[in-house]
Amino acid sequence: MNPSLDRRRFAIANGACIGAWLLGTENEADAEQRSLVEKRLVRLGINALARAPEMNYFADGHRGAAMISAHLMCVDNGLDDAAAARIVELFDLNWAPTKLCQPFPENDPVPDAVEQVGKALAQGGGVLREVGHDAIFAMHAIKAFRMMPETATPERVEGICNLIKAFKPWRDVKPDDDVDPPPFVDSVAASRFILQEAGDAIDRFVGYGQGFAGHMLTFGQSLVELAAMGDVEWAESCRTAFRKYVTVTRRGPQPGDRKIKDHAFSKLRPKDAQYWKNRGDKTLGIGHVFKYPYGYYDLLARADDPELARQLDTKAYHLF
């Protein structure tokens, strides 16, 4: 893991503690800081992931992962108070009050919660399952359980494992021989590979929406993140599935694929407060608006390639 990310988390936590708890102020910025320090969005997200298989496993699972992604995006990238406060507000206006995010019964945490989730993922056996969401959601759950061990209660762990197992095979083609990503533990090389594939996918799928490019980011980043946390075996268990996904995206749009209007050009990006202010209160969809930029910025930080970052920024508006 990039040590600078941990330093940013530490800085936000301590700044918020001083500003909000010791001084007792009640303005919007302090409320947002308390939300980040207390990892409120992470807790809401893990509740949603665990409850998703009882509801709409696909859409509601997205919403859970989006809340965890949003917290990490705010903290890792040091988003300013205005941007972070608006993001928290969007969740409060949409998902936080719903059944999906309601608390689970208090219980002792399961000591092997992370292992249970990792094993459930590895049981996929290299099958490409619904754009790799089994890996994406497993990574978010593992990350959340490590950030907040007290949330790894039996009910949540069971729900997460059921969610991972719910995903069905999708375009499970034989991977092309020339699709050979670097080891996911090599975060620099792997991140550069994923970002390059995502950039190429943006170009291929103009006029067809950017789900393929966006999920290249989120699927690939989940495997890099797993490896960075030390879960190399679980990340590599998804190598064949990821190779299949790269193969599918390299083939471009297929007959019958739905055409989708492209985003209008914009210089605003998700790190900008104005980007979030411009979004309407009911424009969250199922959460890609948070998951795509989290994966994008995390991979850019790991790749450490200014020229690649410049090239991607010229067309990133298609994603955001």
C-alpha positions as CSV (number, residue, x, y, z in Angstrom):
1,M,0.0,0.0,0.0
2,N,1.2,3.5,-0.8
3,P,2.4,4.9,2.6
4,S,1.2,8.4,1.6
5,L,-2.4,7.1,1.6
6,D,-2.0,6.0,5.3
7,R,-0.5,9.4,6.1
8,R,-3.5,11.1,4.6
9,R,-5.9,9.0,6.6
10,F,-3.9,9.8,9.8
11,A,-3.9,13.5,9.0
12,I,-7.7,13.6,8.4
13,A,-8.4,11.6,11.5
14,N,-6.4,13.8,13.8
15,G,-7.5,17.1,12.2
16,A,-11.1,16.1,12.6
17,C,-10.7,15.0,16.2
18,I,-9.2,18.4,17.1
19,G,-11.7,20.4,15.1
20,A,-14.9,18.6,15.9
21,W,-14.5,16.7,19.1
22,L,-12.3,18.9,21.2
23,L,-13.8,22.2,20.1
24,G,-17.3,20.9,19.8
25,T,-18.2,23.0,16.8
26,E,-21.3,22.1,14.7
27,N,-20.8,23.5,11.2
28,E,-21.1,21.4,8.0
29,A,-17.4,20.9,7.6
30,D,-17.1,19.4,11.1
31,A,-20.1,17.2,10.6
32,E,-18.4,15.9,7.4
33,Q,-15.1,15.3,9.2
34,R,-16.8,13.4,12.0
35,S,-18.5,11.2,9.4
36,L,-15.1,10.4,7.9
37,V,-13.3,9.8,11.3
38,E,-16.1,7.6,12.5
39,K,-16.1,5.8,9.2
40,R,-19.8,6.1,9.0
41,L,-20.0,5.5,5.2
42,V,-18.0,2.3,5.7
43,R,-20.4,1.0,8.2
44,L,-23.4,1.9,6.1
45,G,-21.7,0.3,3.1
46,I,-20.9,-3.0,4.9
47,N,-24.5,-3.1,6.1
48,A,-25.7,-2.7,2.5
49,L,-23.3,-5.3,1.1
50,A,-24.4,-7.8,3.7
51,R,-28.1,-7.1,3.2
52,A,-28.0,-7.0,-0.6
53,P,-28.6,-10.7,-1.2
54,E,-31.9,-10.4,0.6
55,M,-32.9,-7.6,-1.7
56,N,-31.5,-6.8,-5.2
57,Y,-28.1,-8.4,-4.9
58,F,-26.7,-6.7,-8.0
59,A,-28.0,-3.1,-7.6
60,D,-27.9,-3.0,-3.8
61,G,-24.5,-4.5,-3.7
62,H,-23.3,-1.7,-5.9
63,R,-24.7,0.8,-3.5
64,G,-22.9,-0.8,-0.6
65,A,-19.6,-0.8,-2.4
66,A,-20.2,2.8,-3.5
67,M,-20.4,4.1,0.1
68,I,-17.1,2.4,1.0
69,S,-15.5,3.7,-2.2
70,A,-16.7,7.2,-1.4
71,H,-15.2,7.2,2.0
72,L,-11.8,5.9,0.7
73,M,-11.9,8.4,-2.2
74,C,-12.4,11.3,0.2
75,V,-9.7,10.2,2.6
76,D,-7.1,9.0,0.2
77,N,-7.3,12.0,-2.0
78,G,-7.7,14.6,0.7
79,L,-10.9,16.0,-0.8
80,D,-11.7,19.4,0.6
81,D,-14.5,20.0,3.1
82,A,-17.0,21.2,0.5
83,A,-16.6,18.2,-1.7
84,A,-16.7,15.7,1.1
85,A,-19.7,17.4,2.8
86,R,-21.6,17.2,-0.5
87,I,-20.8,13.5,-0.9
88,V,-22.0,12.8,2.6
89,E,-25.1,14.8,1.9
90,L,-25.9,12.8,-1.2
91,F,-25.9,9.6,0.8
92,D,-28.0,11.1,3.5
93,L,-30.5,12.2,0.8
94,N,-30.7,8.8,-0.9
95,W,-29.5,5.6,0.7
96,A,-28.5,6.1,4.4
97,P,-32.2,6.3,5.7
98,T,-33.3,3.2,3.8
99,K,-33.7,-0.4,5.0
100,L,-30.6,-1.3,3.0
101,C,-28.3,0.5,5.4
102,Q,-30.1,-0.2,8.7
103,P,-27.9,-1.6,11.6
104,F,-27.4,-5.3,12.2
105,P,-27.7,-6.8,15.7
106,E,-24.7,-6.2,17.9
107,N,-22.7,-9.4,18.1
108,D,-19.1,-10.6,18.7
109,P,-17.0,-10.4,15.5
110,V,-16.1,-13.5,13.6
111,P,-12.4,-14.1,14.0
112,D,-12.0,-15.6,10.5
113,A,-14.3,-13.2,8.7
114,V,-11.8,-12.0,6.1
115,E,-10.8,-15.6,5.4
116,Q,-14.4,-16.6,4.8
117,V,-14.9,-13.8,2.3
118,G,-11.6,-14.6,0.5
119,K,-12.4,-18.3,0.3
120,A,-15.8,-17.5,-1.1
121,L,-14.2,-15.4,-3.8
122,A,-11.6,-18.0,-4.7
123,Q,-14.3,-20.6,-5.1
124,G,-15.2,-18.8,-8.3
125,G,-12.6,-20.9,-10.0
126,G,-11.6,-18.4,-12.7
127,V,-15.1,-17.9,-14.1
128,L,-15.9,-14.4,-15.2
129,R,-19.0,-13.5,-13.1
130,E,-21.0,-10.4,-14.0
131,V,-18.2,-8.1,-14.9
132,G,-16.0,-9.2,-12.0
133,H,-18.4,-7.9,-9.3
134,D,-17.6,-10.9,-7.1
135,A,-14.0,-9.6,-6.8
136,I,-15.0,-6.0,-6.5
137,F,-17.4,-6.5,-3.7
138,A,-15.2,-9.0,-1.9
139,M,-12.4,-6.5,-1.8
140,H,-14.6,-3.8,-0.4
141,A,-15.9,-6.1,2.3
142,I,-12.4,-7.3,3.3
143,K,-11.2,-3.7,3.3
144,A,-14.2,-2.7,5.5
145,F,-13.8,-5.6,7.9
146,R,-10.1,-4.7,8.4
147,M,-10.9,-1.0,8.9
148,M,-13.8,-1.7,11.3
149,P,-13.2,-5.2,12.8
150,E,-16.3,-4.8,15.1
151,T,-18.5,-4.9,12.0
152,A,-17.5,-8.5,11.1
153,T,-20.4,-10.1,12.9
154,P,-21.8,-13.5,11.9
155,E,-24.9,-12.0,10.1
156,R,-22.8,-9.6,8.0
157,V,-20.1,-12.2,7.1
158,E,-22.8,-14.7,6.0
159,G,-24.5,-12.0,3.9
160,I,-21.3,-11.0,2.2
161,C,-20.4,-14.6,1.4
162,N,-23.9,-15.1,0.0
163,L,-23.5,-12.0,-2.1
164,I,-20.3,-13.1,-3.6
165,K,-21.7,-16.5,-4.5
166,A,-24.8,-14.9,-6.1
167,F,-23.0,-13.6,-9.2
168,K,-23.6,-15.5,-12.4
169,P,-21.3,-16.3,-15.3
170,W,-21.2,-13.5,-17.9
171,R,-19.4,-13.6,-21.3
172,D,-17.1,-16.3,-19.9
173,V,-15.0,-16.6,-23.0
174,K,-11.6,-18.3,-23.4
175,P,-9.0,-15.6,-22.7
176,D,-6.7,-14.6,-25.5
177,D,-3.1,-15.8,-25.1
178,D,-1.6,-12.3,-25.4
179,V,-3.7,-11.0,-22.5
180,D,-1.1,-11.3,-19.7
181,P,-1.4,-8.8,-16.9
182,P,1.6,-8.3,-14.6
183,P,1.4,-10.0,-11.1
184,F,-1.1,-8.0,-9.1
185,V,1.4,-7.7,-6.3
186,D,3.5,-5.5,-8.6
187,S,1.2,-2.6,-8.0
188,V,3.0,-0.2,-10.3
189,A,3.1,-2.4,-13.3
190,A,-0.3,-3.9,-12.8
191,S,-1.9,-0.4,-12.3
192,R,-0.3,0.9,-15.5
193,F,-1.6,-2.1,-17.4
194,I,-5.2,-1.7,-16.0
195,L,-5.2,2.1,-16.7
196,Q,-3.9,1.6,-20.3
197,E,-6.6,-1.0,-20.9
198,A,-9.3,1.3,-19.4
199,G,-8.1,4.2,-21.7
200,D,-8.2,2.0,-24.7
201,A,-11.7,0.8,-23.7
202,I,-12.9,4.4,-23.5
203,D,-12.0,4.9,-27.1
204,R,-13.5,1.6,-28.3
205,F,-16.9,2.1,-26.6
206,V,-17.6,5.8,-27.4
207,G,-21.3,5.8,-28.1
208,Y,-22.0,2.7,-26.1
209,G,-21.6,4.0,-22.5
210,Q,-18.4,3.5,-20.5
211,G,-19.3,0.5,-18.3
212,F,-16.6,-1.5,-19.9
213,A,-13.9,1.0,-19.2
214,G,-15.3,1.8,-15.7
215,H,-15.3,-1.8,-14.7
216,M,-11.8,-2.3,-16.1
217,L,-10.9,0.2,-13.4
218,T,-12.9,-1.3,-10.6
219,F,-12.3,-5.0,-11.3
220,G,-8.6,-4.4,-11.9
221,Q,-8.2,-2.1,-8.9
222,S,-9.9,-4.7,-6.6
223,L,-7.2,-7.2,-7.5
224,V,-4.4,-4.8,-7.0
225,E,-5.8,-3.7,-3.7
226,L,-6.3,-7.3,-2.5
227,A,-2.6,-8.0,-3.3
228,A,-1.5,-4.8,-1.6
229,M,-3.3,-5.9,1.6
230,G,-1.3,-9.2,1.5
231,D,-4.1,-11.3,0.0
232,V,-2.1,-12.2,-3.1
233,E,-3.5,-15.7,-3.3
234,W,-7.1,-14.4,-3.5
235,A,-6.2,-11.8,-6.0
236,E,-4.4,-14.3,-8.3
237,S,-7.3,-16.7,-8.0
238,C,-9.1,-14.1,-10.2
239,R,-6.4,-13.8,-12.8
240,T,-8.1,-16.0,-15.4
241,A,-11.4,-14.2,-14.9
242,F,-9.7,-10.8,-15.3
243,R,-7.9,-12.0,-18.5
244,K,-11.3,-13.0,-19.8
245,Y,-12.6,-9.5,-19.1
246,V,-9.7,-7.8,-20.8
247,T,-10.3,-10.2,-23.8
248,V,-14.0,-9.1,-23.9
249,T,-13.2,-5.4,-23.8
250,R,-10.5,-5.6,-26.5
251,R,-13.1,-7.0,-28.9
252,G,-15.1,-3.8,-28.6
253,P,-18.9,-3.4,-29.0
254,Q,-20.7,-6.5,-30.3
255,P,-23.9,-6.7,-32.5
256,G,-26.9,-6.0,-30.3
257,D,-25.0,-4.0,-27.7
258,R,-27.0,-1.0,-26.5
259,K,-26.0,2.5,-27.6
260,I,-25.8,5.1,-24.9
261,K,-25.4,8.8,-25.2
262,D,-21.9,10.0,-24.3
263,H,-21.2,12.5,-21.5
264,A,-20.7,16.1,-22.6
265,F,-17.2,17.4,-22.3
266,S,-16.3,18.9,-19.0
267,K,-13.1,19.9,-17.3
268,L,-14.6,19.2,-13.8
269,R,-13.4,16.0,-12.1
270,P,-14.6,14.1,-9.0
271,K,-11.8,15.8,-6.9
272,D,-13.5,19.1,-7.5
273,A,-16.2,20.3,-5.1
274,Q,-18.1,21.9,-8.0
275,Y,-18.4,18.5,-9.7
276,W,-20.5,17.2,-6.8
277,K,-22.4,20.5,-6.4
278,N,-23.5,20.2,-10.0
279,R,-24.9,16.8,-9.6
280,G,-28.5,16.7,-8.8
281,D,-29.7,15.2,-5.5
282,K,-31.1,12.1,-7.2
283,T,-28.4,11.3,-9.7
284,L,-26.4,8.5,-7.9
285,G,-27.7,5.7,-10.1
286,I,-26.4,2.5,-8.5
287,G,-23.2,4.1,-7.4
288,H,-20.7,4.0,-10.3
289,V,-20.3,7.7,-9.8
290,F,-18.3,6.9,-6.7
291,K,-16.8,3.5,-7.6
292,Y,-15.3,4.6,-10.9
293,P,-13.3,7.6,-9.6
294,Y,-12.2,5.7,-6.5
295,G,-10.6,3.0,-8.7
296,Y,-9.3,5.6,-11.2
297,Y,-7.5,7.8,-8.6
298,D,-6.2,4.8,-6.6
299,L,-4.6,3.3,-9.7
300,L,-3.2,6.6,-10.8
301,A,-1.5,7.0,-7.4
302,R,0.0,3.5,-7.6
303,A,1.1,3.8,-11.3
304,D,3.1,7.0,-10.7
305,D,3.1,7.8,-14.4
306,P,2.5,11.5,-15.2
307,E,2.3,11.0,-19.0
308,L,-0.3,8.2,-18.7
309,A,-2.2,10.3,-16.2
310,R,-2.2,13.3,-18.6
311,Q,-3.4,11.1,-21.5
312,L,-6.2,9.6,-19.4
313,D,-7.4,13.0,-18.1
314,T,-8.1,14.2,-21.6
315,K,-10.9,11.7,-21.9
316,A,-11.8,10.9,-18.3
317,Y,-15.0,13.0,-18.7
318,H,-16.4,10.1,-20.6
319,L,-16.3,8.1,-17.3
320,F,-17.4,10.8,-14.9
